[in-house]
């Protein structure tokens, strides 16, 4: 079941957040509060985080 707040108010809040955080494409992966650079794929994380 979807939350009661689901709708234009919630979507508007999420859009405002993505604009404020300069998130330009989904999915955006964050590691310790930093965006994973586009040069890396999620599959590369096992090498990057060693």
Backbone as XML, in Angstrom:
<?xml version="1.0"?>
<chain id="A" units="angstrom">
  <residue number="1" name="UNK">
    <atom name="N" x="0.841" y="-1.181" z="0.000"/>
    <atom name="CA" x="0.000" y="0.000" z="0.000"/>
    <atom name="C" x="0.889" y="1.249" z="0.000"/>
  </residue>
  <residue number="2" name="UNK">
    <atom name="N" x="0.527" y="2.226" z="-0.799"/>
    <atom name="CA" x="1.295" y="3.465" z="-0.876"/>
    <atom name="C" x="0.999" y="4.363" z="0.319"/>
  </residue>
  <residue number="3" name="UNK">
    <atom name="N" x="2.004" y="5.143" z="0.744"/>
    <atom name="CA" x="1.756" y="6.063" z="1.861"/>
    <atom name="C" x="0.667" y="7.067" z="1.522"/>
  </residue>
  <residue number="4" name="UNK">
    <atom name="N" x="-0.018" y="7.579" z="2.543"/>
    <atom name="CA" x="-1.095" y="8.539" z="2.324"/>
    <atom name="C" x="-0.590" y="9.818" z="1.670"/>
  </residue>
  <residue number="5" name="UNK">
    <atom name="N" x="0.682" y="10.182" z="1.916"/>
    <atom name="CA" x="1.226" y="11.416" z="1.351"/>
    <atom name="C" x="1.638" y="11.269" z="-0.109"/>
  </residue>
  <residue number="6" name="UNK">
    <atom name="N" x="1.537" y="10.060" z="-0.635"/>
    <atom name="CA" x="1.944" y="9.837" z="-2.019"/>
    <atom name="C" x="1.067" y="10.670" z="-2.933"/>
  </residue>
  <residue number="7" name="UNK">
    <atom name="N" x="1.670" y="11.428" z="-3.792"/>
    <atom name="CA" x="0.940" y="12.273" z="-4.715"/>
    <atom name="C" x="1.780" y="13.474" z="-5.087"/>
  </residue>
  <residue number="8" name="UNK">
    <atom name="N" x="1.140" y="14.500" z="-5.592"/>
    <atom name="CA" x="1.873" y="15.649" z="-6.117"/>
    <atom name="C" x="2.721" y="16.338" z="-5.054"/>
  </residue>
  <residue number="9" name="UNK">
    <atom name="N" x="2.269" y="16.362" z="-3.799"/>
    <atom name="CA" x="3.057" y="16.999" z="-2.734"/>
    <atom name="C" x="4.370" y="16.248" z="-2.515"/>
  </residue>
  <residue number="10" name="UNK">
    <atom name="N" x="4.299" y="14.933" z="-2.452"/>
    <atom name="CA" x="5.486" y="14.113" z="-2.249"/>
    <atom name="C" x="6.402" y="14.178" z="-3.458"/>
  </residue>
  <residue number="11" name="UNK">
    <atom name="N" x="5.837" y="14.071" z="-4.632"/>
    <atom name="CA" x="6.643" y="14.124" z="-5.850"/>
    <atom name="C" x="7.320" y="15.484" z="-5.966"/>
  </residue>
  <residue number="12" name="UNK">
    <atom name="N" x="6.600" y="16.553" z="-5.654"/>
    <atom name="CA" x="7.184" y="17.890" z="-5.689"/>
    <atom name="C" x="8.348" y="18.025" z="-4.727"/>
  </residue>
  <residue number="13" name="UNK">
    <atom name="N" x="8.221" y="17.453" z="-3.540"/>
    <atom name="CA" x="9.303" y="17.494" z="-2.553"/>
    <atom name="C" x="10.520" y="16.724" z="-3.056"/>
  </residue>
  <residue number="14" name="UNK">
    <atom name="N" x="10.293" y="15.581" z="-3.673"/>
    <atom name="CA" x="11.406" y="14.787" z="-4.202"/>
    <atom name="C" x="12.078" y="15.498" z="-5.375"/>
  </residue>
  <residue number="15" name="UNK">
    <atom name="N" x="11.306" y="16.135" z="-6.225"/>
    <atom name="CA" x="11.892" y="16.892" z="-7.329"/>
    <atom name="C" x="12.711" y="18.067" z="-6.814"/>
  </residue>
  <residue number="16" name="UNK">
    <atom name="N" x="12.224" y="18.739" z="-5.798"/>
    <atom name="CA" x="12.976" y="19.847" z="-5.201"/>
    <atom name="C" x="14.293" y="19.346" z="-4.628"/>
  </residue>
  <residue number="17" name="UNK">
    <atom name="N" x="14.259" y="18.192" z="-3.966"/>
    <atom name="CA" x="15.474" y="17.623" z="-3.388"/>
    <atom name="C" x="16.480" y="17.259" z="-4.479"/>
  </residue>
  <residue number="18" name="UNK">
    <atom name="N" x="16.016" y="16.618" z="-5.563"/>
    <atom name="CA" x="16.949" y="16.252" z="-6.630"/>
    <atom name="C" x="17.537" y="17.487" z="-7.293"/>
  </residue>
  <residue number="19" name="UNK">
    <atom name="N" x="16.761" y="18.546" z="-7.434"/>
    <atom name="CA" x="17.291" y="19.797" z="-7.984"/>
    <atom name="C" x="18.339" y="20.392" z="-7.052"/>
  </residue>
  <residue number="20" name="UNK">
    <atom name="N" x="18.060" y="20.418" z="-5.762"/>
    <atom name="CA" x="18.992" y="20.992" z="-4.783"/>
    <atom name="C" x="20.292" y="20.201" z="-4.722"/>
  </residue>
  <residue number="21" name="UNK">
    <atom name="N" x="20.214" y="18.890" z="-4.922"/>
    <atom name="CA" x="21.400" y="18.032" z="-4.867"/>
    <atom name="C" x="22.062" y="17.862" z="-6.233"/>
  </residue>
  <residue number="22" name="UNK">
    <atom name="N" x="21.516" y="18.519" z="-7.253"/>
    <atom name="CA" x="22.050" y="18.461" z="-8.613"/>
    <atom name="C" x="22.093" y="17.021" z="-9.148"/>
  </residue>
  <residue number="23" name="UNK">
    <atom name="N" x="21.047" y="16.271" z="-8.858"/>
    <atom name="CA" x="20.920" y="14.908" z="-9.376"/>
    <atom name="C" x="20.223" y="15.020" z="-10.721"/>
  </residue>
  <residue number="24" name="UNK">
    <atom name="N" x="20.930" y="14.600" z="-11.768"/>
    <atom name="CA" x="20.417" y="14.820" z="-13.117"/>
    <atom name="C" x="19.942" y="13.556" z="-13.824"/>
  </residue>
  <residue number="25" name="UNK">
    <atom name="N" x="20.205" y="12.383" z="-13.244"/>
    <atom name="CA" x="19.772" y="11.161" z="-13.915"/>
    <atom name="C" x="19.535" y="10.063" z="-12.882"/>
  </residue>
  <residue number="26" name="UNK">
    <atom name="N" x="18.586" y="9.181" z="-13.135"/>
    <atom name="CA" x="18.402" y="8.039" z="-12.246"/>
    <atom name="C" x="19.067" y="6.811" z="-12.856"/>
  </residue>
  <residue number="27" name="UNK">
    <atom name="N" x="19.461" y="5.826" z="-12.167"/>
    <atom name="CA" x="19.640" y="5.894" z="-10.724"/>
    <atom name="C" x="20.957" y="6.577" z="-10.397"/>
  </residue>
  <residue number="28" name="UNK">
    <atom name="N" x="21.003" y="7.318" z="-9.335"/>
    <atom name="CA" x="22.223" y="7.948" z="-8.854"/>
    <atom name="C" x="22.654" y="7.192" z="-7.609"/>
  </residue>
  <residue number="29" name="UNK">
    <atom name="N" x="23.884" y="6.718" z="-7.612"/>
    <atom name="CA" x="24.412" y="5.929" z="-6.508"/>
    <atom name="C" x="25.275" y="6.831" z="-5.632"/>
  </residue>
  <residue number="30" name="UNK">
    <atom name="N" x="25.029" y="6.809" z="-4.323"/>
    <atom name="CA" x="25.816" y="7.589" z="-3.372"/>
    <atom name="C" x="26.569" y="6.642" z="-2.450"/>
  </residue>
  <residue number="31" name="UNK">
    <atom name="N" x="27.836" y="6.974" z="-2.191"/>
    <atom name="CA" x="28.656" y="6.220" z="-1.254"/>
    <atom name="C" x="29.185" y="7.210" z="-0.233"/>
  </residue>
  <residue number="32" name="UNK">
    <atom name="N" x="28.803" y="7.026" z="1.003"/>
    <atom name="CA" x="29.206" y="7.927" z="2.092"/>
    <atom name="C" x="28.901" y="9.377" z="1.743"/>
  </residue>
  <residue number="33" name="UNK">
    <atom name="N" x="27.750" y="9.627" z="1.123"/>
    <atom name="CA" x="27.312" y="10.984" z="0.815"/>
    <atom name="C" x="27.895" y="11.574" z="-0.447"/>
  </residue>
  <residue number="34" name="UNK">
    <atom name="N" x="28.668" y="10.794" z="-1.196"/>
    <atom name="CA" x="29.270" y="11.279" z="-2.437"/>
    <atom name="C" x="28.716" y="10.488" z="-3.617"/>
  </residue>
  <residue number="35" name="UNK">
    <atom name="N" x="28.417" y="11.193" z="-4.696"/>
    <atom name="CA" x="27.874" y="10.541" z="-5.884"/>
    <atom name="C" x="28.945" y="9.694" z="-6.556"/>
  </residue>
  <residue number="36" name="UNK">
    <atom name="N" x="28.574" y="8.479" z="-6.932"/>
    <atom name="CA" x="29.479" y="7.615" z="-7.678"/>
    <atom name="C" x="29.714" y="8.253" z="-9.038"/>
  </residue>
  <residue number="37" name="UNK">
    <atom name="N" x="30.990" y="8.526" z="-9.410"/>
    <atom name="CA" x="31.257" y="9.157" z="-10.711"/>
    <atom name="C" x="30.724" y="8.319" z="-11.865"/>
  </residue>
  <residue number="38" name="UNK">
    <atom name="N" x="30.322" y="8.995" z="-12.925"/>
    <atom name="CA" x="29.758" y="8.308" z="-14.091"/>
    <atom name="C" x="30.754" y="7.345" z="-14.726"/>
  </residue>
  <residue number="39" name="UNK">
    <atom name="N" x="32.061" y="7.560" z="-14.485"/>
    <atom name="CA" x="33.083" y="6.692" z="-15.067"/>
    <atom name="C" x="33.050" y="5.285" z="-14.474"/>
  </residue>
  <residue number="40" name="UNK">
    <atom name="N" x="32.406" y="5.114" z="-13.323"/>
    <atom name="CA" x="32.334" y="3.819" z="-12.662"/>
    <atom name="C" x="30.942" y="3.220" z="-12.801"/>
  </residue>
  <residue number="41" name="UNK">
    <atom name="N" x="30.909" y="1.907" z="-12.874"/>
    <atom name="CA" x="29.645" y="1.171" z="-12.860"/>
    <atom name="C" x="29.482" y="0.551" z="-11.478"/>
  </residue>
  <residue number="42" name="UNK">
    <atom name="N" x="28.269" y="0.224" z="-11.119"/>
    <atom name="CA" x="28.025" y="-0.408" z="-9.821"/>
    <atom name="C" x="28.862" y="-1.678" z="-9.691"/>
  </residue>
  <residue number="43" name="UNK">
    <atom name="N" x="29.049" y="-2.383" z="-10.784"/>
    <atom name="CA" x="29.844" y="-3.610" z="-10.763"/>
    <atom name="C" x="31.294" y="-3.337" z="-10.376"/>
  </residue>
  <residue number="44" name="UNK">
    <atom name="N" x="31.794" y="-2.107" z="-10.594"/>
    <atom name="CA" x="33.175" y="-1.743" z="-10.260"/>
    <atom name="C" x="33.377" y="-1.504" z="-8.771"/>
  </residue>
  <residue number="45" name="UNK">
    <atom name="N" x="32.304" y="-1.385" z="-8.015"/>
    <atom name="CA" x="32.419" y="-1.043" z="-6.596"/>
    <atom name="C" x="33.271" y="-2.038" z="-5.819"/>
  </residue>
  <residue number="46" name="UNK">
    <atom name="N" x="33.207" y="-3.305" z="-6.183"/>
    <atom name="CA" x="33.996" y="-4.293" z="-5.442"/>
    <atom name="C" x="35.490" y="-4.021" z="-5.575"/>
  </residue>
  <residue number="47" name="UNK">
    <atom name="N" x="35.920" y="-3.381" z="-6.664"/>
    <atom name="CA" x="37.328" y="-3.041" z="-6.845"/>
    <atom name="C" x="37.660" y="-1.701" z="-6.194"/>
  </residue>
  <residue number="48" name="UNK">
    <atom name="N" x="36.750" y="-0.758" z="-6.274"/>
    <atom name="CA" x="36.968" y="0.585" z="-5.744"/>
    <atom name="C" x="36.988" y="0.575" z="-4.219"/>
  </residue>
  <residue number="49" name="UNK">
    <atom name="N" x="36.152" y="-0.237" z="-3.602"/>
    <atom name="CA" x="36.000" y="-0.221" z="-2.149"/>
    <atom name="C" x="36.935" y="-1.171" z="-1.416"/>
  </residue>
  <residue number="50" name="UNK">
    <atom name="N" x="37.809" y="-1.866" z="-2.125"/>
    <atom name="CA" x="38.751" y="-2.783" z="-1.454"/>
    <atom name="C" x="39.800" y="-2.015" z="-0.697"/>
  </residue>
</chain>
